[in-house]
Amino acid sequence: MAVLKRILAALCLLAAGGVPAAEITVAPGESIAAAVARAAAGDVIRIERGRYAENLLIDKPLTLKGIGRPTLSGGFEGDTIRVVAEDVVIDGLIVTDSGDSLLEQNAGIYIQPGAHRAVVRNCALAYNLFGLWIEKANDVRIENNLITGKRDYRSSQRGNGIQLYNTTGARIIGNQISFVRDAIYVDVSHHAIFRGNKLHHSRYGTHYMNSYYNLWEDNDVYFNRGGLALMEVRNQVVRNNRAWGNSDHGIMLRTIQDTLVENNVVAGNARGFFIYDAEYNTLRGNLVVDNIVGMHVWAGSKNNQVERNHFISNREQVRYVAARDELWGGKDGNYWSNYLGWDRNGDGVGDVPYEANDMVDRLSWRHPMMKLLLASPAVQTLRMVGQQFPLLRAPSIVDPKPRMRPDTEDWRNWLGKHYPGTR
């Protein structure tokens, strides 16, 4: 029976025209493009350490394998590598010096429509306009690459580190991206996984729109203007990420529905979370610590489940702009480090609800100079009057079951993680 199976397998291979992949070695002074031209589909082109000044077009299924980190320079014209075939693998190369035309979207590696299942791994993409441009190519894998942009250009004149447009099934895993416009730009791309990436020193760590059913997990996003910006999306899982030291927001949730945001650390940002027009989402187990504003919530953000989060040492825990109260923590409650209530029965839950904002908070947002008087008897009296007379009370986030203790002491490790020069 075993012999018969081997014979059948061999017949199937012959019927499919399968032949063993050949290896072609390119040494310094030789042409990679010439090796690509004479290679057959499925061959492996081994590129030895050296510097190669070429613009490559990969038009058949091949593997480009760098030996000792060879450098491929595009000479500041066009794309350094353009992939037009399916099943291309690029592994272990330094890819540099693309052109700088934003109109033509010049990239270190451009994966054009139809080049499905491309793999780019263990590469360094340096001083390209766009690091990787991936358009209408499904099931790509971008793994363990170092991507840096043209850091001497102004932010608006740089390209993005990884640009995904109209793709399905991408796997963006273990990359480090910096000094680009947006580290990862995603538009109309679904069923993707973004895991274990480090995104820093860019405009946005992630600029992300019109994309559904994706997973964001275990990414570090720091020292950007904005961290994760998820906009006009639904059905996301945003889990175990760390967004810290960004000069504006850590995580933006804008026009977003049916999304789970859990167990993230959001620390040392100007605004930890910026939540705008967000409905029917679950925010659970997040650590929001040492931001200027812990959560900025407005524009009809309601019907969200907000449970077992920890709001610790934020200058303002929540800045809430709306016409009516919003209930958070109705099931399990959240921890608020500035809660002044008590727990007479010792069940770990405060006996009086927590209210995030009052009339004095609202006035100080509208008239910032009022903050100079916050410690004055007149302002403290105004705060007390607002509590006693409902007609003067401001709409607020209300937590009926505030937790008396945080679930973890790890929050202390996230104090002081601020953007350089902001405090």
N, C-alpha and C positions, 0 to 999 in steps of 0.2 A: 504493500500500500504506500509506504514512504517513497519507494522508487517511482511509483506512478505519479505521486504528487509532484516530485521534482521534474519529471518529464512534462507534465501539464504546465508547470510554471515556466519551464524553458520555452515551450510552444507559445505560451501567451506573450512572453517577452519578444520572441521573434515576430509574432503577428503584429505586435505594436511597433515593430521597427526599432526596439530598444537595443542600444549598443552601450558598452561601458564608456563612462565619461573619460575624456583625455585630459591631461594636464599640459598646459603650455606655460613656460617660464619666460618672463620678460626681465632683462637685466638693464641697469643704467646705460643710457645711450641708445637703447632700442625703443621701438614704438609700441605702446599699449594698443593704440587704434589698429595697427597692423595685426596684432595678435587677435583682437576682436574680430577683424574681417575674416581671418582664416579659420577661426574656431567654429566648431559645430555646436548645435544646441545641446546644452547640458555640460559643456566642458568647463574646466576650472583654469583660470588664468592666474598664475602665481606671479606677483609683482615684487621683485627684490627691492631692498632698501636703496633709496636714491631719490632724486628729484626729476619729475617728468612734467614737461610743459606741454599739455595737450588739453583739448576739449573733446570729451568722449561722447559718442552716441552708442548706447547699448540697445541693439535691435534684435537680440535673440536671447533665449534663456541661458544665462551664464553666471558663473561665480567669479568675482574679482577678489582675490585673496592677497592681502598685503603681508609680506614677509619682512619683519623688522620695521614696520611703520613707514613705508614709502610715502612721499609727498607728491600729490598731483595738483599742479597749478593751472588755473584756467586763463592766466595772462590778463586778467581784468576785462575779459570779454565774454558775454553770453553766460551760459551755464557751464560749470566745470564738467559735470556729468549729467547727461540727459538719458533717462531710462524710458524706452518706448515699448519694450517687450514684457511679457509676463514672466514671473518666476526668476527674477534677477536677484542675486545676492551680492552685496558689497560689504566686505569685512576687512577691518584692520588698516584702513587707509587714512592719510591726512589729506583732506580735500580743501583747497583754498583758492582765493583770488578769483571769484566770479566777477562778472560785470556789475555795474551799479545802477542799472536802469530799473526804476520802480515800475515804469510802464510795461516793460517786457518781463518783469518778475524774475530777474536773473537770480540764480540759486547755485549753491554748491552742488546739490543734487536735486534735479527736477524729475519727479516721477509723474509722467503725464497720463492723461486719461487712457484707461485700458491696461495699464501696466500693473495688473493685479498681482498680489502676493509678493511684492517686492520686500526684501529684507535689507536693512542697513544697520550694522552692528559694529561696535568696538572701533568706531571711526572718530577722528577729530575733524570738525568742520570749522575752519577759522578764516576770518576776514572775507566772508562771503556776504552778499546783500541779504538774501534769505539763506538760512542754513539748508533746510529741506522744504521744498514745495511739493505737496502731494495733492493731486487733483483727480477726482473720479477714478481712483484706484482702490480696490477693495482688499481687505485682509492683509494690509501691509504690517510689517513688524519693524519698529524703530527702537533699538535696544542698546543701552550702555554706550551712548555717544557723548562726546564733549563738544558743545556748540557755542562758539563765541562770535559776536558780530563785529561790525566795523565801529569800534568803540570811539574812534576819533570823529565820527559823524554825529550830527545832532540826532536826537531820538526820533524825530519825525522823518528823517531821511534814511534811517536804517530799515531793513526788512525784518521779518519775524524769524525766530529760531526754527520753529516747525510750523508750517501752515498746512492745515487740513481743510480741503473743500470738497463737499459732496462725496464723502466716502462712507463705507460701512465696514465694521469689524476691525478697525485699526487697533494695534497694541503699541502703546507709547510707554516704554518701561525703562527705568534706570538711567535716564539721560540727565546731564547737567548742562543748563542753558543760561547764558548771561550776556549782558551788553548788547542786546538786540532791542528792537522796538517792543514787541510782545514775545515772551518766551515761547508760548504755545498759542496759536490763533486757530480756533476751530469754528467752522461754519457748515451747517447742513451735513453733519457727520454723526452717524448713529451706531449703537451697539459697539462702542469702543471702550477700551480700558486704558486709563492713565494712572500708572502706579510707580512709586519709588523715584520720582523725578525731583531734581533740585533746581528751582527756578529763581533767579535773583538778579539784581541790578538791571532791571528793565522797566519799561513803562507799566505793563501788566505782566504778572507771572502767567496768567491765563486770560485770554480774551475769547469769550466763548458764547456762541449765539445759535439759535434755531436748530438745536441738536438734542436728540432724545435717547433714552435707555443707555446711558453711559455710566461708568464707574470711575470716580476720582478717589484714590486710596493711597495713603502713606506717602504723600508728596510734601516736600518742604518748600515753602514760598516765602521769601524774605528779602528785605532791602529793595523792594520795588516801590513804584508809586502806588499801585494797587496789586493786591495778591491774586486770589481767585475771583474772577468776574464772570458769573454765570447769568446769562441774560436771555430772556425769551425762550425758555426751555421748559421741559417737564420730564418726569420719570428719571431723575438722576439719583445716584447714591454717592454721597460726599462723606467719606469716612476716614478717620484716623490721619487727617492731614494736620500740618503745623504751618500756620500763617502768622508770621511775626515780624516786627520791625518795619512794616510798610508805611510809607509816609501818608497814605490816605486810608484805604480800607484793608482789612485782612481778607474777608470773604464777602463778596457782593452777591446778593440773591435778588435779582430784578426781573419782574414779570416771569415768575417761576411757579409751577404747580407740581403736586404729587411727587415730591422729592424728599428723600431721607438725608438729613444732615446730622451725623452723630459722631461723638467721641473725637472731635477736632480740638486742637489747641489754637486759640486766637489771642495773641499777646503782643503788647507794646506797639499797637497800631494807633493811628489817629482815630479811626473807627474800627472796632473789632469786626462786627457785622454791619453791613449796610443793607437793609431789607426794604425793598420798594415794590409795591404791587405784587406781593407774594401771598398765595392762598393755598390751603390744603396741603401744607408741608409739615413734616415732623422734624423738630430740632430737639435732639436728645443727647445728654451726656457730654455736652461741649464745655470746655474750660475757657472762659472769657475773662482775661486777667490783665490788669495794668495797661488798659487802653485809655485814651482820653475820653472816648465814648464807647461803652461796651457794645451796645446795639443801638443803631439809629433806624427807627421803624416809622414808615409813613406811606402815603399814597395807597390807602385802602388795603394794607397788609393785615389780613384777618383770617379766621378759621384755621389757624395753624396750631398744632400741638407742640407745646414748648415745655418739656419735662426734664427734671433731674440735671439741669445745666448748673454751672457754677459761675456766678458773677462776683469777681473778687478784685478789690482795689482799683476799680475803674474810676476815673475822676467823675464821670456821670455813668451810672449803671445802664440806664436806658434813656434815650431821647425819643419820645413818642409824640408823633404829630397826627392827631385824628380828632374826630368829633365825639367819640364815645369810648367808654372803657373797653379794653380787650383782656380776656381772661387767659392767663398762662398758669400752668401747674395745677390744673384742676384735679388731676389724678395723683401724681407723686410729688408735686412741688419742685421748686428750684432753690438753690442756696444763694443768698444775697449777703455779702459781707457787711453791708451797712444797715441790715435789719435791726431794729431796736425793740422788737417785741419780746415776749417771754414764752416759756413752755412750762406751765404749772404741773401738768401730768407726766412730764418726762418722756413723752413718746417721740421726741425728736422733731416735732412739727410745731411751729409757732402758733400761738393762740389767737393772734390777730393777723389779718391779711397784710401782705406787703404791697405798698403802692409806690411805683417807681418815680412818678412825677407829681408835683403839686403846682399851685398857682405861681409860687415864687420861681420855680424852674422855668415855667413858660415865659414869665416876664424877663428872666435873665437871658433866655435865648433870643428874645425879640430885642432886648436892649442890653448888649454885652457890658456896657459900663456899669450896670447895676451890680455886677459881681464884686465891685469894690466895697459894696455895702452889705454883703451877705451876712457878716457877723454882727451887724448892728441890731440893737433892740427893736427898731422899727420894722426891719425885714423879718425878724423872728416872730414878732407879733402878727405880721401879715400872714406868715406861714401857719400860725396857730389858728387865726381867724378862718383861713381857707379850709382847715380841717373840720372846724365846728359848723360851718354854714355851707351846706351842699350847693347852694346857688353860686358860690364863689369857687367851688372846687373845679380843678382842671381835669379833663379826661386823662386816664393813666392806664398803664399796664398794671393789672391787679393779680397777685398770686395769693390764693386763699390758703395755701398750705406751705408756707415758706419753711424750708428745712433749716434746722439750727446749726448743723455742722456739714462741712464739705465731705464728700466721699473719699477724698485723697488729699495728702499733704504735698503732692508733687507740684502744686501750683507755685510754691516758693521758688522753684527752679526757673520760673518764667518771668520773674520780676526783673525789670531793667532792660528788657530786650527791645530797645527803641531804635528807630532810624537814626543813623549818625547825625549829630548836630541839631536834632529837633528838640531836645530837652536839656 
